[in-house]
Amino acid sequence: MLYGDGREYVAGIVAFVRSALAADQPVLVELPGPRGESVGKALGADAADVRFGDMSQEGFNPGRITP
């Protein structure tokens, strides 16, 4: 995903997540720290249907994020 600034970054992820939710797909968002919080806030009520993780914590061990 290409983005010019933080707003475009969040908007792109939110659009992708909402399309998955509309298709009744499970969604896991793994982003480093405050970026996940920004996406959660932008999703509003839809965030309740999304599982969030902090990639800066969980990304150190690929076994924790690979099914």
Buried (B, 14 or more C-beta within 10 A) or exposed (E): EEEEEEEEBBBBBBEBBBEBBEEEEEBEBBBEEEBBEBBBEBBEEBBEBBEBBBBBEBBEEEEEEEE
